Amino acid sequence: MKASDKTVKNAPVVTADQLKKNAILYALDSTSEELVLRQGEFVELALRQQIYESEEEIRDVYFPLDSVLSVVALMRDGSQIEVGTIGREGMSAFPLLMGAKSTANFCYCQVRGNAIKIPAELFRELFANDRGFRQLLDRYLQAYVNMLGQLAACNRLHSIYERCARWLLMTRDRVDGDEFPLTQEFLAMMLGTGRSGVAIAASTFQQAGFIKYSHGVIQLLDRPGLENAACECYEVASQQFGGLLREVGPIDPRVETLRRLGNKHQRLENQPEL
């Protein structure tokens, strides 16, 4: 069931300053901006709140400001895996961009926070009439598709340590803060792995001093160390989204231990079952 959006107190009307927090809305021309200011809503998204459901008509488009959305595929056995992530660099309307009204996947909020919501009809109007908006969306869609391919390779070739570090960094960049709520169960689903692997990775990062993890909240303590623990895919993400996601920093010697642990874990993952 889709949860109701909560209008943020003291901010019932969308403001121009709020639009600047999302890379897509920031590029609107004056006419399009006025339409969004009049018809858009500034909403607070709760954890796991549905954005759109599988095979149902998409009626609204969300532009995250400091929240993060997940596009998720659901298997017949009920298992779920993240196939895409959306932050303040983008929006939730990929099916609409390609002329569809629904999609086989579903989307919900993975990190609570704020977003701008507009009706799907307004989105189509902006896309048809604002050339600059349309061109930016085309570039964003291309970057998003490129990232899907990169992350497919990442999930196959890179260790749980590298993938976990990459995901934490990308999430941090999207919420623009060093602390955010995250359970091991949820992170395991995002990475397509078991909770035990995520628990080991999180414990290793905490012992290395990269993060603090307590009561379902992650706090990044050493960003350069975590950047160097991540795989090359984090740097690719930084490049794909035009510098919105930060570049990789200098090498940290502690990462070599994590690399060795990751390679060992990857070999174990790839062993055939008896």
SEMAR-71365 format. One record per residue: x, y, z of N, C-alpha, C, CB in turn; residue in three letters. Coordinates in steps of 0.1 Angstrom, whole numbers, padded with zeros to 4 digits, always signed. Glycine has a CB too. Example, Ala and Ser with C-alpha at 12.3 -4.5 7.8 and 13.67 -1.06 7.14 Angstrom:
+0132-0057+0078+0123-0045+0078+0132-0033+0078+0113-0045+0090ALA;+0128-0022+0071+0137-0011+0071+0129+0000+0079+0141-0006+0057SER;
% end
This chain:
+0008-0012+0000+0000+0000+0000+0009+0012+0000-0010+0000+0012MET;+0005+0022-0008+0013+0034-0009+0010+0044+0003+0010+0041-0022LYS;+0020+0048+0010+0019+0057+0021+0015+0071+0016+0031+0057+0030ALA;+0009+0079+0024+0005+0092+0020+0018+0101+0022-0007+0098+0028SER;+0019+0111+0013+0030+0121+0014+0027+0130+0026+0032+0128+0001ASP;+0037+0135+0033+0035+0144+0043+0040+0158+0039+0042+0140+0056LYS;+0031+0168+0038+0036+0181+0035+0044+0187+0046+0023+0191+0032THR;+0056+0192+0043+0065+0196+0053+0060+0209+0060+0079+0199+0047VAL;+0060+0209+0073+0055+0220+0081+0062+0233+0077+0056+0217+0096LYS;+0054+0244+0076+0059+0257+0073+0064+0258+0059+0070+0261+0083ASN;+0062+0248+0050+0066+0249+0037+0056+0243+0027+0080+0242+0035ALA;+0043+0247+0028+0033+0241+0019+0035+0245+0005+0020+0246+0024PRO;+0042+0255+0002+0044+0259-0012+0059+0257-0016+0041+0274-0014VAL;+0061+0252-0028+0074+0250-0033+0081+0263-0036+0074+0241-0046VAL;+0094+0264-0032+0101+0277-0034+0112+0275-0044+0107+0282-0021THR;+0117+0286-0050+0128+0285-0060+0141+0279-0054+0131+0299-0066ALA;+0143+0282-0041+0155+0277-0034+0154+0262-0033+0156+0283-0020ASP;+0142+0256-0031+0141+0242-0030+0144+0235-0044+0127+0238-0026GLN;+0140+0242-0055+0142+0236-0068+0157+0235-0071+0136+0245-0079LEU;+0165+0243-0065+0179+0243-0068+0186+0231-0061+0185+0256-0063LYS;+0180+0224-0053+0186+0213-0046+0185+0200-0054+0179+0210-0033LYS;+0178+0201-0066+0177+0189-0075+0183+0194-0088+0162+0184-0076ASN;+0192+0186-0094+0199+0190-0106+0190+0191-0118+0210+0179-0109ALA;+0179+0184-0119+0170+0185-0130+0162+0197-0129+0161+0172-0131ILE;+0156+0199-0117+0147+0211-0115+0155+0224-0116+0140+0210-0102LEU;+0168+0223-0112+0176+0235-0112+0177+0241-0126+0190+0232-0107TYR;+0176+0232-0137+0178+0237-0150+0165+0242-0157+0184+0225-0158ALA;+0154+0242-0150+0142+0247-0156+0143+0261-0161+0130+0245-0147LEU;+0136+0264-0173+0135+0278-0177+0125+0285-0168+0132+0279-0192ASP;+0124+0298-0170+0115+0306-0161+0100+0302-0162+0117+0321-0164SER;+0096+0299-0174+0082+0295-0176+0079+0281-0169+0078+0294-0191THR;+0088+0272-0171+0086+0258-0165+0087+0259-0150+0097+0249-0171SER;+0097+0268-0145+0098+0269-0131+0086+0275-0124+0110+0279-0128GLU;+0079+0284-0131+0067+0290-0126+0056+0279-0125+0062+0301-0134GLU;+0055+0270-0135+0045+0260-0134+0048+0250-0123+0046+0252-0147LEU;+0061+0247-0120+0064+0238-0109+0061+0245-0096+0079+0233-0110VAL;+0064+0257-0095+0062+0265-0082+0047+0265-0079+0067+0279-0083LEU;+0038+0265-0089+0024+0266-0087+0018+0252-0085+0017+0273-0099ARG;+0022+0242-0092+0016+0229-0092+0023+0219-0084+0014+0224-0105GLN;+0036+0221-0081+0044+0211-0074+0041+0211-0059+0058+0214-0076GLY;+0045+0200-0052+0044+0199-0038+0057+0195-0031+0033+0188-0034GLU;+0060+0202-0020+0072+0199-0012+0068+0188-0002+0078+0211-0006PHE;+0073+0176-0004+0068+0165+0005+0080+0158+0012+0061+0154-0004VAL;+0076+0152+0023+0085+0145+0032+0083+0130+0029+0084+0148+0047GLU;+0093+0123+0025+0091+0108+0022+0096+0100+0033+0099+0105+0009LEU;+0088+0090+0037+0091+0081+0048+0099+0069+0042+0079+0076+0055ALA;+0106+0062+0051+0114+0050+0047+0104+0040+0041+0121+0044+0059LEU;+0107+0034+0030+0100+0024+0022+0086+0029+0017+0098+0012+0032ARG;+0084+0042+0017+0072+0047+0011+0072+0044-0004+0071+0062+0014GLN;+0061+0039-0009+0060+0036-0024+0059+0049-0032+0047+0028-0026GLN;+0067+0049-0043+0067+0060-0052+0058+0056-0064+0081+0063-0057ILE;+0060+0044-0069+0051+0039-0079+0051+0023-0077+0054+0043-0094TYR;+0040+0017-0081+0039+0002-0080+0040-0005-0093+0026-0001-0073GLU;+0044-0017-0093+0045-0025-0105+0032-0026-0113+0050-0039-0102SER;+0033-0023-0126+0022-0024-0135+0010-0015-0132+0017-0038-0136GLU;+0012-0005-0124+0001+0005-0121+0005+0018-0127-0001+0006-0106GLU;-0005+0026-0131-0002+0039-0138+0006+0048-0129-0015+0045-0142GLU;+0016+0054-0134+0024+0064-0127+0017+0077-0128+0039+0064-0132ILE;+0012+0082-0116+0005+0095-0116+0013+0107-0112-0007+0093-0107ARG;+0024+0105-0105+0032+0116-0100+0047+0113-0102+0030+0118-0085ASP;+0055+0124-0104+0069+0123-0106+0076+0129-0094+0074+0129-0119VAL;+0086+0123-0088+0093+0128-0076+0108+0132-0080+0093+0117-0065TYR;+0111+0143-0075+0125+0148-0077+0131+0149-0063+0125+0163-0084PHE;+0140+0140-0059+0146+0140-0045+0154+0152-0043+0154+0127-0043PRO;+0153+0157-0031+0162+0168-0027+0173+0163-0018+0154+0179-0019LEU;+0170+0155-0008+0179+0149+0001+0175+0134+0004+0182+0157+0014ASP;+0165+0130-0002+0160+0116-0001+0167+0107-0012+0145+0115-0001SER;+0166+0094-0010+0171+0085-0021+0160+0075-0024+0184+0078-0016VAL;+0158+0072-0037+0148+0063-0041+0154+0051-0047+0138+0069-0051LEU;+0148+0039-0046+0153+0027-0052+0143+0021-0062+0155+0016-0041SER;+0148+0017-0073+0140+0010-0083+0143-0005-0081+0143+0014-0098VAL;+0132-0013-0078+0134-0027-0073+0127-0037-0082+0130-0028-0059VAL;+0134-0048-0085+0127-0059-0092+0123-0069-0082+0137-0065-0103ALA;+0111-0074-0084+0105-0084-0075+0104-0098-0082+0091-0080-0070LEU;+0111-0108-0076+0111-0122-0081+0098-0129-0077+0123-0129-0077MET;+0096-0141-0083+0084-0149-0080+0084-0154-0066+0083-0160-0090ARG;+0096-0157-0061+0097-0162-0047+0096-0151-0037+0110-0170-0045ASP;+0094-0139-0041+0092-0128-0031+0105-0120-0029+0087-0133-0019GLY;+0116-0125-0033+0129-0118-0031+0129-0105-0040+0141-0127-0035SER;+0137-0096-0035+0138-0083-0041+0153-0079-0043+0131-0072-0033GLN;+0155-0072-0054+0169-0067-0056+0168-0053-0063+0177-0077-0065ILE;+0177-0044-0058+0177-0031-0064+0183-0031-0078+0185-0021-0055GLU;+0177-0024-0087+0182-0024-0101+0185-0009-0105+0172-0030-0111VAL;+0182+0000-0096+0185+0014-0099+0183+0023-0087+0177+0019-0110GLY;+0191+0034-0086+0190+0043-0075+0188+0057-0080+0202+0041-0065THR;+0180+0065-0073+0177+0079-0077+0179+0088-0066+0163+0080-0083ILE;+0187+0098-0068+0190+0109-0057+0187+0122-0063+0204+0108-0052GLY;+0194+0132-0057+0191+0146-0061+0197+0150-0075+0198+0155-0051ARG;+0203+0140-0081+0208+0142-0095+0197+0139-0105+0220+0134-0098GLU;+0185+0134-0101+0175+0129-0110+0161+0129-0106+0179+0116-0114GLY;+0153+0120-0111+0139+0120-0109+0134+0105-0111+0131+0130-0117MET;+0121+0103-0108+0115+0089-0107+0108+0085-0120+0106+0088-0096SER;+0108+0093-0131+0099+0092-0142+0105+0085-0154+0094+0105-0146ALA;+0114+0075-0153+0120+0069-0164+0110+0062-0173+0130+0058-0160PHE;+0100+0055-0168+0090+0050-0178+0082+0060-0186+0079+0042-0170PRO;+0080+0072-0180+0073+0083-0187+0082+0088-0198+0069+0094-0177LEU;+0095+0089-0196+0104+0094-0206+0104+0085-0218+0118+0094-0200LEU;+0101+0073-0217+0101+0064-0228+0087+0061-0233+0107+0050-0224MET;+0077+0070-0229+0064+0069-0235+0055+0059-0228+0065+0066-0249GLY;+0059+0053-0217+0051+0043-0210+0043+0050-0199+0059+0031-0205ALA;+0033+0043-0194+0025+0048-0183+0028+0040-0170+0011+0049-0186LYS;+0034+0028-0172+0037+0019-0160+0049+0012-0163+0025+0010-0158SER;+0054+0003-0154+0066-0005-0155+0065-0017-0147+0078+0004-0151THR;+0073-0027-0151+0073-0040-0143+0079-0039-0130+0080-0051-0151ALA;+0088-0030-0128+0095-0028-0115+0086-0018-0106+0109-0022-0117ASN;+0090-0017-0093+0084-0007-0085+0095+0001-0078+0075-0014-0074PHE;+0091+0012-0073+0100+0022-0067+0095+0027-0053+0102+0034-0077CYS;+0105+0028-0044+0101+0033-0031+0113+0040-0025+0096+0022-0021TYR;+0110+0047-0014+0121+0055-0007+0130+0046+0001+0114+0066+0002CYS;+0143+0047-0002+0152+0039+0006+0159+0047+0017+0163+0033-0004GLN;+0160+0060+0015+0165+0069+0026+0156+0080+0027+0180+0074+0023VAL;+0149+0082+0039+0139+0092+0041+0145+0106+0039+0133+0090+0054ARG;+0136+0115+0035+0140+0129+0033+0129+0136+0024+0153+0129+0026GLY;+0133+0147+0018+0124+0156+0011+0125+0154-0004+0126+0170+0015ASN;+0114+0158-0011+0113+0157-0025+0103+0167-0030+0110+0143-0030ALA;+0104+0170-0043+0094+0178-0050+0085+0168-0058+0100+0189-0059ILE;+0072+0169-0057+0063+0160-0064+0055+0168-0074+0054+0152-0055LYS;+0054+0164-0086+0046+0171-0096+0037+0160-0103+0054+0178-0106ILE;+0025+0164-0108+0017+0155-0115+0024+0150-0128+0003+0161-0118PRO;+0021+0137-0132+0027+0132-0144+0023+0140-0156+0022+0118-0146ALA;+0011+0146-0156+0007+0154-0168+0015+0167-0169-0008+0158-0166GLU;+0019+0173-0158+0028+0184-0158+0041+0180-0163+0029+0191-0144LEU;+0046+0169-0159+0059+0164-0163+0059+0163-0179+0063+0151-0157PHE;+0049+0157-0184+0048+0155-0199+0048+0169-0206+0035+0147-0203ARG;+0041+0178-0199+0040+0192-0205+0054+0199-0205+0030+0201-0197GLU;+0061+0198-0194+0074+0203-0194+0084+0197-0204+0080+0202-0180LEU;+0083+0183-0205+0091+0176-0214+0088+0180-0229+0089+0161-0212PHE;+0076+0183-0232+0072+0187-0245+0076+0201-0249+0057+0185-0247ALA;+0076+0210-0239+0077+0224-0242+0090+0231-0238+0066+0232-0235ASN;+0097+0225-0229+0110+0231-0224+0122+0223-0230+0110+0230-0208ASP;+0128+0228-0240+0138+0221-0248+0150+0218-0239+0143+0229-0260ARG;+0154+0228-0231+0166+0226-0222+0163+0215-0212+0169+0239-0215GLY;+0151+0215-0206+0147+0204-0197+0147+0191-0203+0133+0207-0191PHE;+0142+0190-0216+0142+0177-0223+0156+0172-0226+0134+0179-0236ARG;+0165+0182-0230+0179+0178-0233+0186+0173-0220+0187+0189-0239GLN;+0184+0179-0209+0190+0175-0197+0185+0161-0193+0188+0185-0185LEU;+0172+0159-0194+0166+0146-0191+0172+0135-0200+0151+0146-0192LEU;+0175+0138-0213+0181+0129-0222+0195+0125-0217+0181+0134-0236ASP;+0202+0135-0213+0216+0132-0208+0216+0124-0195+0224+0145-0206ARG;+0206+0127-0186+0205+0120-0174+0201+0106-0176+0194+0127-0165TYR;+0192+0103-0186+0188+0090-0189+0199+0082-0195+0176+0090-0199LEU;+0208+0088-0203+0219+0081-0208+0229+0078-0197+0226+0090-0219GLN;+0231+0087-0188+0240+0084-0177+0235+0073-0168+0242+0097-0168ALA;+0221+0073-0166+0215+0063-0158+0216+0049-0164+0200+0066-0156TYR;+0214+0048-0177+0215+0036-0184+0230+0031-0184+0211+0037-0199VAL;+0239+0040-0186+0254+0036-0184+0257+0030-0171+0263+0048-0187ASN;+0251+0036-0160+0253+0032-0147+0247+0018-0144+0248+0042-0137MET;+0236+0015-0151+0229+0002-0149+0239-0009-0154+0216+0001-0157LEU;+0245-0006-0166+0255-0016-0171+0267-0017-0162+0259-0012-0185GLY;+0272-0006-0157+0283-0006-0148+0281-0014-0135+0288+0008-0145GLN;+0269-0012-0130+0265-0018-0117+0263-0033-0119+0254-0012-0111LEU;+0258-0037-0131+0256-0051-0134+0270-0058-0133+0249-0053-0147ALA;+0280-0052-0140+0293-0057-0139+0299-0057-0125+0302-0050-0149ALA;+0296-0046-0118+0301-0045-0104+0296-0056-0095+0296-0031-0098CYS;+0283-0059-0096+0277-0070-0088+0282-0083-0091+0262-0070-0089ASN;+0287-0085-0103+0293-0098-0107+0308-0099-0104+0291-0100-0122ARG;+0315-0089-0105+0330-0089-0104+0336-0084-0091+0336-0082-0116LEU;+0330-0075-0084+0336-0069-0073+0331-0075-0060+0333-0054-0073HIS;+0340-0074-0050+0337-0080-0037+0326-0073-0029+0350-0081-0028SER;+0321-0079-0019+0311-0073-0011+0316-0060-0004+0305-0083-0001ILE;+0329-0060-0001+0335-0049+0006+0335-0037-0004+0349-0052+0010TYR;+0339-0039-0016+0340-0028-0026+0326-0023-0029+0347-0033-0039GLU;+0317-0032-0031+0303-0028-0035+0296-0021-0023+0295-0041-0039ARG;+0299-0026-0011+0293-0019+0001+0298-0005+0002+0295-0027+0013CYS;+0311-0003+0000+0317+0010+0001+0312+0019-0010+0333+0009+0000ALA;+0311+0014-0022+0305+0022-0033+0291+0027-0030+0305+0014-0046ARG;+0283+0017-0025+0269+0021-0022+0268+0031-0011+0261+0008-0019TRP;+0276+0030-0001+0275+0039+0010+0279+0053+0006+0284+0035+0022LEU;+0290+0054-0003+0294+0067-0008+0284+0073-0017+0307+0065-0015LEU;+0278+0066-0026+0268+0071-0035+0256+0076-0027+0264+0061-0045MET;+0252+0069-0016+0241+0073-0008+0244+0086+0000+0237+0062+0002THR;+0256+0087+0005+0261+0098+0012+0260+0111+0003+0275+0096+0018ARG;+0265+0109-0009+0265+0121-0019+0251+0125-0022+0272+0117-0032ASP;+0242+0116-0023+0228+0119-0026+0220+0126-0015+0221+0107-0031ARG;+0223+0122-0003+0216+0129+0009+0224+0141+0013+0215+0119+0020VAL;+0236+0142+0008+0245+0154+0012+0247+0155+0027+0239+0167+0006ASP;+0250+0143+0033+0252+0143+0047+0259+0130+0051+0239+0144+0055GLY;+0267+0131+0062+0275+0119+0066+0268+0109+0075+0287+0124+0074ASP;+0255+0112+0078+0247+0103+0086+0234+0100+0080+0246+0108+0100GLU;+0230+0087+0079+0217+0084+0074+0212+0070+0079+0217+0084+0058PHE;+0199+0068+0080+0194+0055+0085+0196+0044+0075+0179+0057+0089PRO;+0200+0032+0080+0202+0021+0071+0203+0008+0079+0215+0023+0062LEU;+0194-0002+0076+0195-0015+0083+0204-0024+0075+0181-0020+0086THR;+0209-0034+0081+0217-0044+0074+0208-0052+0064+0224-0054+0083GLN;+0196-0054+0068+0186-0062+0059+0184-0054+0046+0173-0064+0067GLU;+0182-0041+0048+0180-0032+0036+0192-0031+0027+0175-0018+0041PHE;+0204-0030+0033+0216-0029+0026+0219-0042+0018+0228-0026+0035LEU;+0216-0053+0025+0217-0066+0018+0209-0067+0006+0214-0078+0028ALA;+0196-0062+0006+0188-0062-0005+0193-0053-0016+0173-0058-0001MET;+0198-0042-0012+0203-0033-0022+0215-0038-0030+0207-0020-0016MET;+0223-0046-0023+0235-0052-0029+0233-0066-0034+0246-0053-0018LEU;+0221-0072-0032+0218-0085-0037+0227-0096-0031+0220-0085-0052GLY;+0229-0095-0018+0237-0105-0011+0230-0108+0002+0251-0099-0009THR;+0236-0117+0010+0231-0121+0023+0235-0112+0034+0236-0135+0026GLY;+0227-0112+0044+0229-0103+0056+0243-0106+0062+0218-0104+0066ARG;+0247-0118+0062+0260-0121+0068+0271-0114+0062+0262-0136+0068SER;+0271-0114+0048+0282-0107+0041+0282-0092+0044+0281-0109+0026GLY;+0270-0086+0045+0269-0072+0048+0274-0069+0062+0254-0067+0046VAL;+0270-0078+0071+0274-0076+0085+0289-0076+0087+0268-0087+0094ALA;+0296-0085+0079+0311-0086+0080+0317-0074+0074+0316-0099+0072ILE;+0311-0069+0062+0317-0057+0056+0315-0045+0065+0310-0055+0043ALA;+0303-0043+0071+0301-0032+0080+0310-0032+0092+0286-0031+0084ALA;+0312-0044+0098+0321-0046+0109+0335-0042+0106+0320-0060+0115SER;+0339-0047+0094+0353-0044+0090+0355-0029+0088+0356-0052+0077THR;+0346-0022+0081+0347-0008+0079+0347-0001+0093+0336-0003+0070PHE;+0339-0005+0102+0339+0001+0115+0352-0001+0123+0327-0004+0123GLN;+0357-0013+0122+0370-0015+0129+0381-0007+0122+0374-0030+0128GLN;+0380-0005+0109+0390+0003+0102+0389+0018+0105+0390+0001+0087ALA;+0378+0022+0111+0375+0036+0114+0369+0044+0103+0388+0042+0118GLY;+0364+0037+0093+0357+0044+0082+0343+0048+0085+0357+0035+0069PHE;+0336+0040+0093+0322+0043+0096+0319+0040+0110+0313+0035+0087ILE;+0308+0045+0115+0302+0041+0128+0288+0036+0125+0302+0053+0138LYS;+0285+0024+0130+0272+0018+0127+0265+0014+0140+0273+0006+0117TYR;+0254+0020+0143+0247+0018+0155+0232+0020+0154+0253+0027+0167SER;+0224+0010+0159+0209+0012+0159+0204+0016+0145+0205+0022+0169HIS;+0209+0010+0135+0203+0012+0122+0207+0025+0115+0188+0011+0122GLY;+0217+0032+0121+0222+0045+0115+0237+0044+0111+0219+0056+0125VAL;+0240+0048+0099+0254+0048+0094+0259+0062+0095+0254+0042+0080ILE;+0271+0063+0101+0278+0076+0101+0292+0074+0094+0279+0081+0115GLN;+0294+0082+0084+0307+0081+0077+0317+0090+0085+0306+0086+0063LEU;+0328+0084+0089+0339+0090+0097+0351+0094+0089+0342+0082+0109LEU;+0354+0085+0079+0366+0087+0071+0363+0085+0056+0378+0077+0076ASP;+0359+0095+0050+0355+0094+0036+0366+0090+0027+0349+0107+0031ARG;+0378+0096+0028+0389+0091+0019+0392+0076+0020+0402+0099+0022PRO;+0392+0071+0033+0394+0057+0035+0383+0049+0028+0395+0054+0049GLY;+0371+0053+0029+0360+0045+0023+0360+0046+0008+0346+0051+0028LEU;+0364+0058+0003+0365+0060-0012+0375+0050-0018+0369+0074-0015GLU;+0386+0048-0010+0397+0039-0015+0393+0024-0013+0410+0042-0009ASN;+0384+0022-0004+0379+0008-0003+0369+0004-0014+0373+0006+0011ALA;+0363+0014-0020+0353+0012-0030+0360+0008-0043+0345+0025-0033ALA;+0352+0001-0052+0357-0003-0065+0356+0009-0075+0348-0014-0071CYS;+0361+0007-0087+0362+0017-0097+0348+0023-0100+0369+0012-0109GLU;+0338+0016-0097+0324+0020-0101+0320+0032-0095+0314+0008-0098CYS;+0325+0036-0083+0322+0048-0077+0327+0060-0085+0327+0049-0062TYR;+0339+0059-0090+0345+0069-0098+0337+0070-0111+0360+0066-0101GLU;+0333+0059-0117+0325+0060-0129+0312+0067-0126+0321+0045-0134VAL;+0305+0065-0115+0293+0072-0111+0296+0087-0110+0288+0066-0098ALA;+0307+0090-0104+0310+0105-0103+0311+0111-0116+0323+0106-0095SER;+0317+0104-0126+0319+0110-0139+0306+0110-0147+0329+0102-0147GLN;+0298+0099-0145+0285+0098-0153+0275+0110-0150+0279+0085-0151GLN;+0275+0114-0137+0265+0124-0133+0271+0138-0132+0259+0120-0120PHE;+0282+0140-0140+0287+0153-0143+0293+0160-0131+0276+0162-0148GLY;+0299+0152-0122+0306+0159-0110+0297+0160-0098+0311+0172-0114GLY;+0284+0157-0099+0275+0158-0087+0280+0149-0076+0261+0155-0091LEU;+0285+0137-0080+0291+0127-0071+0306+0130-0071+0287+0113-0074LEU;+0312+0131-0059+0325+0135-0058+0335+0125-0063+0329+0138-0043ARG;+0347+0130-0067+0358+0122-0072+0365+0114-0061+0368+0131-0079GLU;+0372+0103-0066+0379+0094-0057+0391+0101-0051+0383+0081-0064VAL;+0394+0099-0039+0406+0106-0032+0418+0098-0033+0402+0109-0018GLY;+0429+0101-0026+0442+0094-0026+0441+0081-0019+0452+0103-0019PRO;+0451+0072-0022+0451+0059-0017+0453+0058-0002+0461+0050-0025ILE;+0446+0050+0005+0448+0048+0019+0454+0034+0021+0434+0049+0027ASP;+0465+0032+0029+0471+0019+0030+0462+0009+0037+0484+0021+0038PRO;+0453+0013+0045+0444+0003+0052+0435-0005+0042+0435+0010+0062ARG;+0434+0001+0030+0425-0005+0020+0431-0019+0015+0423+0004+0008VAL;+0444-0021+0016+0450-0033+0011+0444-0045+0019+0465-0033+0012GLU;+0443-0043+0032+0437-0054+0040+0423-0057+0035+0437-0050+0055THR;+0415-0047+0033+0401-0049+0028+0401-0055+0014+0394-0035+0028LEU;+0410-0052+0006+0411-0058-0008+0413-0073-0006+0422-0052-0016ARG;+0422-0077+0002+0425-0091+0004+0413-0099+0010+0438-0093+0013ARG;+0407-0092+0020+0395-0099+0025+0384-0100+0015+0390-0091+0037LEU;+0382-0089+0007+0372-0090-0004+0375-0100-0014+0372-0076-0010GLY;+0387-0102-0019+0391-0112-0029+0388-0126-0023+0405-0111-0033ASN;+0391-0128-0010+0388-0141-0004+0373-0144-0004+0394-0142+0010LYS;+0366-0133+0000+0351-0135+0001+0345-0137-0013+0345-0122+0007HIS;+0351-0131-0023+0345-0133-0037+0348-0147-0041+0352-0122-0046GLN;+0360-0152-0038+0363-0166-0042+0353-0176-0036+0378-0170-0039ARG;+0350-0173-0023+0341-0182-0016+0327-0181-0022+0340-0178-0001LEU;+0323-0169-0026+0310-0167-0032+0308-0175-0045+0307-0152-0034GLU;+0319-0176-0052+0319-0182-0065+0321-0197-0065+0330-0175-0074ASN;+0323-0203-0053+0324-0217-0052+0311-0224-0055+0329-0221-0039GLN;+0311-0235-0064+0298-0242-0066+0293-0249-0054+0300-0252-0077PRO;+0280-0249-0053+0274-0256-0041+0275-0271-0043+0259-0252-0040GLU;+0277-0278-0031+0278-0292-0031+0265-0299-0031+0287-0297-0020LEU;
% end
